[in-house]
């Protein structure tokens, strides 16, 4: 099998694994690839928006992202095509970091890393095309429809950003939300979503629009959010 026949998801997983082992013991490289708010906003190091999606905090972080990408990626590739899939994945990484810049713009030292934004873009793209697939939340030992999973994920992620625990857990919920939003927008823009299915409308209303509204509140009335950081 030639490289042209390989799954884009598998290629991305291999790249992530190689980068992890190349940079894990090189603090300088890690720091240069890390998304840091002020380095992008003030020093115009825009490549961090992209590069940060290929470094991870540890083997578990890497393994979880790669495993999730392996489960969802190949199926979505078949549905939307390899080229659009790659665009979606990379755009979701960048979009996730841009969403972080919006939501945490007062925090110059805010940093993030990992493929989670791209992975969440893939998951939300998948949900729009397979709303009745059954998925499970890590905290619940039950399987639920994908459209409901997406709504619960979005609302719980927004809630966690506003709790003190959300700021201490070293999880970029904003990056997840931004990546998920971009993945959803790209699949919607491709004209592949069946709007006659009510559950798709429920997911758009409860899983995607709240991310837009959350960002809008931050842009219009920032003092209403992140009170635990003051």
Order of alpha helices (4+ residues) and beta strands (2+ residues): alpha-alpha-beta-alpha-alpha-alpha-alpha-beta-alpha-beta-beta-alpha-alpha-alpha-alpha-alpha
